[in-house]
Amino acid sequence: MDIFIDELAMAFFKLFNKQRRPEVFDLITRPDEVLQSGMVFDGGTIFASGALQIDSSMRNVSVVGKATHPICISALGRLLECSISGGDVLVEGDFAGEIEATGDVEITNTAQVRGLIKYGGELHIGLLVDRSALKLQRMTKAAEVVELPQPAADLAETTPTGSREEAV
């Protein structure tokens, strides 16, 4: 029975990888920037100009990426009380905090995630991930504010003689 569950979990893991858009898959497998496992960050903000792979440990850090480049927290990464904002996000390691992705979010079976996840694209969560510690929120496109012209009757009052006067 255990072998069947492991095979089933691996099948879903492979399925997630195959469902990724090819351009995102290429950026994840060959990131522009890698924060090595020996690095420790405590507080601050990291701005990523390209695809970012995080192998390091972080606490109270904001990671901001471009909408066109993914952010990957590898199985070596450990982020506590952090926030991630960007396009596509892949989580394979430990994460506690808030993720805000305009694209897809994938949480693999090796991940331990706690916190709020806002996503604009698709959400893929591995079968072995503890979902009780997750708060999920689907983002929609921002509503456009449209100004409607006000009718002339609201701007002017009619006098008893029938002529219109501007309201003061």
N, CA, C and O of each residue as an XYZ file, in Angstrom:
672
protein
N       0.821     -1.206      0.000
C       0.000      0.000      0.000
C       0.861      1.264      0.000
O       0.549      2.230     -0.696
N       1.962      1.258      0.793
C       2.842      2.419      0.862
C       3.486      2.712     -0.486
O       3.673      3.871     -0.856
N       3.822      1.660     -1.209
C       4.449      1.850     -2.520
C       3.470      2.537     -3.460
O       3.855      3.429     -4.216
N       2.212      2.129     -3.417
C       1.199      2.742     -4.283
C       1.041      4.232     -3.979
O       0.937      5.042     -4.900
N       1.021      4.602     -2.694
C       0.871      6.010     -2.313
C       2.078      6.816     -2.783
O       1.916      7.925     -3.291
N       3.299      6.270     -2.619
C       4.497      6.959     -3.083
C       4.464      7.151     -4.599
O       4.806      8.222     -5.101
N       4.050      6.108     -5.326
C       3.970      6.225     -6.783
C       2.921      7.252     -7.186
O       3.124      8.014     -8.131
N       1.808      7.274     -6.475
C       0.755      8.240     -6.762
C       1.240      9.666     -6.499
O       0.972     10.571     -7.289
N       1.947      9.862     -5.396
C       2.483     11.190     -5.083
C       3.485     11.628     -6.143
O       3.460     12.781     -6.573
N       4.360     10.732     -6.568
C       5.335     11.080     -7.603
C       4.650     11.371     -8.924
O       5.100     12.238     -9.674
N       3.568     10.660     -9.224
C       2.835     10.921    -10.464
C       2.259     12.327    -10.445
O       2.300     13.024    -11.459
N       1.721     12.754     -9.306
C       1.184     14.109     -9.220
C       2.309     15.138     -9.280
O       2.138     16.203     -9.873
N       3.473     14.828     -8.666
C       4.603     15.747     -8.733
C       5.039     15.933    -10.181
O       5.288     17.058    -10.617
N       5.133     14.841    -10.926
C       5.502     14.928    -12.340
C       4.435     15.673    -13.130
O       4.753     16.433    -14.045
N       3.173     15.459    -12.779
C       2.081     16.140    -13.470
C       2.208     17.646    -13.287
O       2.013     18.405    -14.236
N       2.534     18.084    -12.066
C       2.706     19.517    -11.839
C       3.810     20.071    -12.730
O       3.655     21.135    -13.329
N       4.924     19.348    -12.816
C       6.034     19.821    -13.636
C       5.635     19.911    -15.108
O       6.053     20.836    -15.804
N       4.841     18.974    -15.585
C       4.431     18.983    -16.990
C       3.408     20.075    -17.272
O       3.297     20.542    -18.406
N       2.662     20.484    -16.258
C       1.644     21.507    -16.461
C       2.228     22.916    -16.494
O       1.541     23.857    -16.893
N       3.475     23.076    -16.084
C       4.080     24.402    -16.112
C       4.238     24.879    -17.539
O       4.505     24.098    -18.452
N       4.066     26.178    -17.712
C       4.317     26.755    -19.026
C       5.795     26.569    -19.361
O       6.638     26.692    -18.472
N       6.132     26.276    -20.618
C       7.537     26.003    -20.980
C       8.485     27.144    -20.610
O       9.598     26.886    -20.152
N       8.075     28.383    -20.798
C       8.965     29.503    -20.479
C       9.231     29.595    -18.977
O      10.324     29.982    -18.566
N       8.238     29.243    -18.153
C       8.422     29.248    -16.700
C       9.326     28.084    -16.290
O      10.199     28.241    -15.436
N       9.116     26.933    -16.893
C       9.947     25.766    -16.591
C      11.413     26.063    -16.890
O      12.284     25.717    -16.091
N      11.698     26.697    -18.025
C      13.078     27.050    -18.378
C      13.693     28.000    -17.362
O      14.859     27.844    -16.996
N      12.919     28.989    -16.898
C      13.443     29.954    -15.933
C      13.673     29.326    -14.560
O      14.589     29.725    -13.841
N      12.841     28.339    -14.192
C      13.016     27.669    -12.906
C      14.247     26.761    -12.938
O      14.997     26.699    -11.965
N      14.454     26.065    -14.042
C      15.591     25.149    -14.123
C      16.913     25.882    -14.333
O      17.974     25.344    -14.015
N      16.862     27.102    -14.866
C      18.075     27.907    -15.053
C      17.828     29.318    -14.516
O      17.646     30.251    -15.299
N      17.820     29.486    -13.186
C      17.518     30.806    -12.617
C      18.638     31.811    -12.909
O      19.801     31.443    -13.080
N      18.254     33.080    -12.959
C      19.229     34.153    -13.158
C      20.022     34.420    -11.888
O      21.199     34.776    -11.954
N      19.389     34.251    -10.734
C      20.019     34.555     -9.454
C      19.739     33.425     -8.474
O      18.629     32.894     -8.431
N      20.757     33.055     -7.678
C      20.604     32.017     -6.669
C      21.135     32.555     -5.351
O      22.277     33.009     -5.273
N      20.308     32.505     -4.320
C      20.743     32.865     -2.968
C      21.160     31.560     -2.291
O      20.310     30.741     -1.941
N      22.459     31.367     -2.108
C      23.042     30.108     -1.667
C      22.605     29.716     -0.255
O      22.172     30.560      0.529
N      22.725     28.428      0.054
C      22.265     27.893      1.336
C      23.077     28.411      2.524
O      22.577     28.376      3.649
N      24.288     28.883      2.326
C      25.097     29.409      3.422
C      24.727     30.822      3.823
O      25.228     31.328      4.827
N      23.860     31.470      3.061
C      23.478     32.855      3.350
C      22.295     32.899      4.309
O      21.385     32.074      4.226
N      22.317     33.879      5.228
C      21.223     34.091      6.173
C      20.806     35.556      6.092
O      21.647     36.451      6.179
N      19.517     35.796      5.926
C      18.984     37.153      5.841
C      18.039     37.380      7.014
O      17.202     36.530      7.318
N      18.175     38.520      7.666
C      17.294     38.861      8.779
C      16.799     40.281      8.561
O      17.514     41.244      8.837
N      15.579     40.408      8.069
C      14.980     41.712      7.797
C      15.424     42.277      6.464
O      16.466     41.903      5.926
N      14.613     43.186      5.941
C      14.959     43.871      4.700
C      14.116     43.418      3.531
O      13.153     42.666      3.680
N      14.508     43.900      2.355
C      13.801     43.603      1.118
C      14.796     43.175      0.058
O      15.865     43.769     -0.087
N      14.432     42.131     -0.683
C      15.249     41.663     -1.795
C      14.454     41.892     -3.071
O      13.332     41.405     -3.208
N      15.041     42.635     -4.003
C      14.416     42.887     -5.295
C      15.112     42.011     -6.326
O      16.326     42.102     -6.505
N      14.350     41.167     -7.002
C      14.909     40.268     -8.010
C      14.558     40.789     -9.398
O      13.392     41.040     -9.703
N      15.582     40.948    -10.235
C      15.338     41.439    -11.588
C      15.149     40.298    -12.577
O      14.758     40.530    -13.721
N      15.421     39.074    -12.154
C      15.244     37.907    -13.015
C      14.676     36.759    -12.213
O      14.175     36.949    -11.105
N      14.757     35.552    -12.784
C      14.290     34.360    -12.078
C      15.170     34.140    -10.847
O      16.396     34.196    -10.940
N      14.546     33.892     -9.702
C      15.265     33.795     -8.433
C      15.049     32.432     -7.799
O      13.918     31.956     -7.697
N      16.148     31.801     -7.371
C      16.087     30.568     -6.605
C      16.620     30.864     -5.215
O      17.707     31.420     -5.061
N      15.839     30.484     -4.193
C      16.220     30.753     -2.809
C      16.563     29.436     -2.128
O      15.701     28.580     -1.928
N      17.845     29.287     -1.774
C      18.317     28.132     -1.011
C      18.654     28.532      0.420
O      18.984     27.674      1.238
N      18.578     29.803      0.729
C      19.057     30.349      1.998
C      17.970     30.369      3.073
O      16.824     29.986      2.835
N      18.366     30.830      4.269
C      17.447     31.012      5.388
C      17.127     32.492      5.522
O      18.015     33.338      5.414
N      15.848     32.804      5.760
C      15.412     34.192      5.879
C      14.391     34.330      6.992
O      13.622     33.412      7.276
N      14.402     35.507      7.619
C      13.386     35.852      8.618
C      13.046     37.327      8.426
O      13.936     38.169      8.309
N      11.744     37.631      8.394
C      11.244     39.004      8.233
C      11.788     39.682      6.970
O      12.203     40.840      7.012
N      11.782     38.969      5.875
C      12.299     39.486      4.610
C      11.163     39.549      3.590
O      10.333     38.643      3.511
N      11.140     40.626      2.816
C      10.213     40.751      1.691
C      10.988     40.471      0.414
O      12.032     41.074      0.168
N      10.478     39.560     -0.392
C      11.092     39.237     -1.672
C      10.151     39.737     -2.752
O       8.991     39.331     -2.816
N      10.661     40.626     -3.606
C       9.850     41.222     -4.656
C      10.467     40.848     -5.996
O      11.632     41.147     -6.259
N       9.683     40.197     -6.833
C      10.158     39.795     -8.148
C       9.303     40.396     -9.248
O       8.231     40.947     -8.998
N       9.802     40.278    -10.470
C       9.054     40.752    -11.627
C       7.937     39.765    -11.952
O       8.045     38.572    -11.667
N       6.877     40.270    -12.545
C       5.741     39.423    -12.890
C       6.098     38.407    -13.973
O       5.410     37.397    -14.119
N       7.153     38.658    -14.727
C       7.529     37.774    -15.828
C       8.571     36.733    -15.435
O       8.928     35.889    -16.257
N       9.067     36.771    -14.199
C      10.108     35.842    -13.766
C       9.684     35.131    -12.477
O       9.217     35.778    -11.540
N       9.844     33.804    -12.426
C       9.401     33.054    -11.244
C      10.353     33.183    -10.057
O      11.530     33.515    -10.202
N       9.799     32.908     -8.886
C      10.573     32.825     -7.649
C      10.426     31.400     -7.141
O       9.311     30.900     -6.991
N      11.552     30.747     -6.878
C      11.551     29.356     -6.441
C      12.217     29.246     -5.074
O      13.368     29.644     -4.898
N      11.479     28.703     -4.113
C      12.055     28.380     -2.806
C      12.399     26.897     -2.872
O      11.511     26.044     -2.850
N      13.690     26.595     -2.951
C      14.104     25.200     -3.117
C      13.888     24.424     -1.812
O      13.506     24.990     -0.788
N      14.143     23.122     -1.880
C      13.998     22.277     -0.695
C      14.977     22.675      0.407
O      14.768     22.328      1.569
N      16.042     23.397      0.059
C      17.010     23.875      1.049
C      16.571     25.179      1.703
O      17.074     25.538      2.767
N      15.635     25.892      1.076
C      15.221     27.204      1.557
C      14.351     27.133      2.795
O      13.539     26.223      2.957
N      14.541     28.126      3.676
C      13.734     28.217      4.903
C      13.411     29.679      5.130
O      14.289     30.464      5.488
N      12.139     30.055      4.921
C      11.701     31.441      5.050
C      10.638     31.520      6.140
O       9.594     30.876      6.037
N      10.898     32.305      7.185
C       9.975     32.454      8.296
C       9.532     33.901      8.397
O      10.357     34.812      8.334
N       8.250     34.112      8.550
C       7.671     35.450      8.662
C       8.085     36.336      7.484
O       8.431     37.504      7.661
N       8.045     35.770      6.302
C       8.462     36.481      5.092
C       7.273     36.726      4.178
O       6.202     36.144      4.351
N       7.483     37.597      3.208
C       6.467     37.827      2.185
C       7.127     37.754      0.817
O       8.255     38.208      0.622
N       6.393     37.171     -0.127
C       6.878     37.049     -1.501
C       5.839     37.679     -2.403
O       4.645     37.407     -2.282
N       6.301     38.516     -3.302
C       5.427     39.171     -4.267
C       6.062     39.038     -5.641
O       7.210     39.435     -5.840
N       5.317     38.480     -6.590
C       5.877     38.305     -7.925
C       4.905     37.616     -8.857
O       3.696     37.604     -8.626
N       5.457     37.038     -9.920
C       4.658     36.345    -10.929
C       4.329     34.937    -10.478
O       3.421     34.740     -9.671
N       5.064     33.944    -10.996
C       4.887     32.549    -10.610
C       5.772     32.236     -9.409
O       6.893     32.734     -9.307
N       5.256     31.401     -8.497
C       6.008     31.039     -7.288
C       5.968     29.527     -7.128
O       4.908     28.906     -7.203
N       7.149     28.941     -6.905
C       7.285     27.518     -6.655
C       7.869     27.350     -5.260
O       8.905     27.935     -4.945
N       7.202     26.544     -4.410
C       7.678     26.323     -3.044
C       7.979     24.834     -2.877
O       7.097     23.984     -2.999
N       9.251     24.543     -2.594
C       9.678     23.177     -2.321
C      10.204     23.038     -0.894
O      10.325     21.922     -0.389
N      10.519     24.163     -0.233
C      11.087     24.151      1.113
C      10.097     24.620      2.158
O       8.886     24.476      1.991
N      10.628     25.191      3.255
C       9.802     25.675      4.357
C       9.478     27.143      4.145
O      10.357     27.946      3.834
N       8.208     27.486      4.316
C       7.791     28.876      4.164
C       6.678     29.182      5.152
O       5.721     28.420      5.285
N       6.817     30.317      5.849
C       5.760     30.821      6.719
C       5.629     32.301      6.438
O       6.599     33.048      6.570
N       4.446     32.731      6.054
C       4.234     34.140      5.745
C       3.152     34.321      4.704
O       2.126     33.641      4.730
N       3.391     35.252      3.778
C       2.394     35.594      2.766
C       3.011     35.555      1.375
O       4.092     36.094      1.140
N       2.300     34.906      0.462
C       2.696     34.866     -0.943
C       1.620     35.579     -1.739
O       0.432     35.292     -1.590
N       2.043     36.510     -2.586
C       1.120     37.183     -3.481
C       1.665     37.033     -4.897
O       2.617     37.713     -5.280
N       1.055     36.140     -5.668
C       1.533     35.826     -7.009
C       0.478     36.208     -8.044
O      -0.688     35.830     -7.928
N       0.901     36.954     -9.043
C      -0.028     37.292    -10.126
C      -0.202     36.118    -11.066
O      -1.163     36.077    -11.833
N       0.710     35.167    -11.019
C       0.645     33.983    -11.868
C       0.294     32.744    -11.066
O      -0.545     32.785    -10.167
N       0.954     31.631    -11.407
C       0.678     30.345    -10.778
C       1.483     30.169     -9.492
O       2.563     30.738     -9.334
N       0.929     29.365     -8.574
C       1.632     28.975     -7.352
C       1.629     27.453     -7.295
O       0.587     26.814     -7.439
N       2.810     26.887     -7.082
C       2.940     25.439     -6.960
C       3.619     25.125     -5.637
O       4.695     25.646     -5.346
N       2.987     24.270     -4.834
C       3.546     23.831     -3.560
C       3.748     22.326     -3.674
O       2.783     21.567     -3.761
N       5.011     21.900     -3.672
C       5.312     20.488     -3.878
C       5.202     19.707     -2.569
O       5.032     20.284     -1.495
N       5.301     18.403     -2.682
C       5.163     17.525     -1.518
C       6.276     17.704     -0.495
O       6.094     17.348      0.669
N       7.408     18.237     -0.889
C       8.513     18.440      0.051
C       8.347     19.714      0.867
O       9.102     19.942      1.812
N       7.385     20.534      0.523
C       7.212     21.843      1.167
C       6.431     21.741      2.475
O       5.569     20.880      2.652
N       6.772     22.663      3.387
C       5.980     22.884      4.589
C       5.616     24.361      4.569
O       6.479     25.222      4.739
N       4.337     24.651      4.360
C       3.893     26.028      4.153
C       2.814     26.379      5.156
O       1.888     25.605      5.399
N       2.956     27.594      5.750
C       1.955     28.134      6.657
C       1.744     29.588      6.281
O       2.708     30.330      6.096
N       0.497     29.996      6.168
C       0.229     31.403      5.898
C      -0.782     31.620      4.797
O      -1.510     30.711      4.400
N      -0.806     32.855      4.313
C      -1.767     33.302      3.310
C      -1.148     33.209      1.925
O      -0.027     33.667      1.700
N      -1.891     32.611      1.000
C      -1.428     32.519     -0.379
C      -2.477     33.157     -1.274
O      -3.609     32.683     -1.368
N      -2.079     34.248     -1.934
C      -2.936     34.920     -2.908
C      -2.372     34.601     -4.283
O      -1.178     34.777     -4.527
N      -3.220     34.137     -5.170
C      -2.734     33.739     -6.480
C      -3.686     34.219     -7.574
O      -4.901     34.270     -7.380
N      -3.117     34.566     -8.716
C      -3.913     35.049     -9.830
C      -4.085     34.021    -10.922
O      -5.022     34.114    -11.715
N      -3.193     33.034    -10.981
C      -3.256     31.994    -12.010
C      -3.819     30.706    -11.436
O      -4.895     30.693    -10.838
N      -3.078     29.628    -11.625
C      -3.486     28.327    -11.111
C      -2.768     28.025     -9.803
O      -1.692     28.559     -9.533
N      -3.376     27.163     -8.999
C      -2.788     26.739     -7.737
C      -2.631     25.231     -7.767
O      -3.605     24.509     -7.983
N      -1.397     24.740     -7.549
C      -1.111     23.310     -7.492
C      -0.534     23.004     -6.124
O       0.501     23.551     -5.743
N      -1.207     22.122     -5.380
C      -0.736     21.744     -4.045
C      -0.545     20.236     -4.024
O      -1.449     19.483     -4.384
N       0.640     19.798     -3.599
C       0.931     18.371     -3.518
C       0.012     17.663     -2.540
O      -0.504     18.269     -1.601
N      -0.187     16.373     -2.770
C      -1.091     15.588     -1.930
C      -0.631     15.486     -0.484
O      -1.457     15.348      0.418
N       0.667     15.552     -0.254
C       1.200     15.368      1.086
C       1.328     16.662      1.878
O       1.779     16.641      3.023
N       0.942     17.775      1.295
C       1.056     19.078      1.957
C      -0.093     19.246      2.950
O      -1.247     18.950      2.639
N       0.246     19.730      4.161
C      -0.760     19.992      5.195
C      -1.537     21.256      4.829
O      -1.022     22.366      4.959
N      -2.756     21.085      4.380
C      -3.574     22.218      3.931
C      -4.223     22.987      5.082
O      -4.747     24.081      4.871
N      -4.195     22.438      6.278
C      -4.848     23.104      7.410
C      -4.129     24.397      7.801
O      -4.730     25.280      8.414
N      -2.860     24.512      7.455
C      -2.088     25.702      7.811
C      -2.112     26.759      6.706
O      -1.423     27.775      6.802
N      -2.908     26.522      5.652
C      -2.949     27.439      4.517
C      -4.244     28.233      4.487
O      -5.319     27.707      4.775
N      -4.127     29.495      4.139
C      -5.287     30.321      3.832
C      -5.128     30.719      2.375
O      -4.138     31.350      2.004
N      -6.093     30.356      1.554
C      -5.991     30.592      0.121
C      -6.945     31.694     -0.310
O      -8.079     31.778      0.161
N      -6.465     32.530     -1.207
C      -7.298     33.620     -1.722
C      -7.008     33.783     -3.202
O      -5.869     34.037     -3.596
N      -8.031     33.639     -4.011
C      -7.902     33.815     -5.465
C      -8.014     35.292     -5.784
O      -8.986     35.942     -5.398
N      -7.024     35.827     -6.487
C      -7.053     37.236     -6.871
C      -7.712     37.369     -8.235
O      -7.542     36.519     -9.110
N      -8.456     38.434     -8.399
C      -9.052     38.740     -9.691
C      -8.426     40.018    -10.203
O      -7.756     40.742     -9.466
N      -8.653     40.280    -11.462
C      -8.128     41.512    -12.035
C      -8.808     42.698    -11.361
O      -9.986     42.637    -11.008
N      -8.058     43.764    -11.192
C      -8.605     44.959    -10.551
C      -9.722     45.534    -11.410
O      -9.603     45.627    -12.632
N     -10.782     45.907    -10.763
C     -11.907     46.493    -11.481
C     -11.535     47.887    -11.968
O     -10.898     48.660    -11.252
N     -11.933     48.190    -13.175
C     -11.666     49.520    -13.709
C     -12.696     50.496    -13.158
O     -13.883     50.182    -13.065
N     -12.230     51.665    -12.802
C     -13.124     52.698    -12.313
C     -13.572     53.525    -13.518
O     -12.755     54.122    -14.220
N     -14.855     53.545    -13.735
C     -15.401     54.289    -14.867
C     -16.229     55.433    -14.323
O     -17.155     55.222    -13.540
N     -15.898     56.637    -14.734
C     -16.656     57.819    -14.303
C     -17.804     58.039    -15.274
O     -17.590     58.210    -16.474
N     -18.995     58.034    -14.761
C     -20.167     58.282    -15.591
C     -20.489     59.765    -15.582
O     -20.391     60.413    -14.540
N     -20.875     60.314    -16.737
C     -21.252     61.733    -16.749
C     -22.525     61.935    -15.935
O     -23.451     61.126    -15.979
N     -22.542     63.025    -15.199
C     -23.719     63.311    -14.395
C     -24.796     63.927    -15.275
O     -24.491     64.747    -16.141
N     -26.047     63.544    -15.066
C     -27.123     64.141    -15.861
C     -27.272     65.630    -15.542
O     -27.029     66.060    -14.414
N     -27.669     66.395    -16.532
C     -27.808     67.847    -16.374
C     -28.859     68.187    -15.326
O     -28.748     69.229    -14.680
N     -29.865     67.358    -15.134
C     -30.930     67.650    -14.171
C     -30.383     67.705    -12.751
O     -30.936     68.416    -11.912
N     -29.323     66.980    -12.463
C     -28.744     67.004    -11.129
C     -27.946     68.275    -10.878
O     -27.792     68.693     -9.731
N     -27.444     68.886    -11.928
C     -26.595     70.056    -11.777
C     -27.365     71.365    -11.803
O     -26.841     72.390    -11.367
N     -28.582     71.357    -12.299
C     -29.351     72.602    -12.415
C     -30.723     72.427    -11.787
O     -31.260     71.319    -11.748
N     -31.276     73.494    -11.308
C     -32.627     73.475    -10.757
C     -33.544     74.258    -11.685
O     -33.119     75.191    -12.366
N     -34.793     73.861    -11.696
C     -35.761     74.560    -12.524
C     -36.512     75.575    -11.665
O     -36.981     75.248    -10.575
N     -36.625     76.818    -12.166
C     -37.348     77.871    -11.436
C     -38.840     77.718    -11.729
O     -39.220     76.998    -12.653
N     -39.691     78.395    -10.943
C     -41.137     78.296    -11.179
C     -41.548     78.774    -12.570
O     -42.610     78.386    -13.057
N     -40.726     79.616    -13.224
C     -41.092     80.083    -14.561
C     -40.706     79.086    -15.628
O     -41.047     79.273    -16.796
N     -39.992     78.015    -15.252
C     -39.619     77.000    -16.223
C     -38.204     77.182    -16.769
O     -37.730     76.308    -17.495
N     -37.507     78.279    -16.453
C     -36.152     78.428    -16.924
C     -35.196     77.698    -15.976
O     -35.511     77.469    -14.808
N     -34.047     77.345    -16.496
C     -33.082     76.604    -15.678
C     -32.047     77.554    -15.113
O     -31.545     78.425    -15.823
N     -31.723     77.393    -13.838
C     -30.673     78.167    -13.187
C     -29.646     77.189    -12.626
O     -29.983     76.084    -12.200
N     -28.401     77.614    -12.635
C     -27.342     76.769    -12.074
C     -27.512     76.652    -10.565
O     -27.808     77.648     -9.905
N     -27.337     75.501    -10.023
C     -27.417     75.320     -8.574
C     -26.185     75.913     -7.926
O     -25.086     75.847     -8.478
N     -26.374     76.497     -6.744
C     -25.263     77.143     -6.037
C     -24.816     76.266     -4.900
O     -23.889     76.621     -4.173
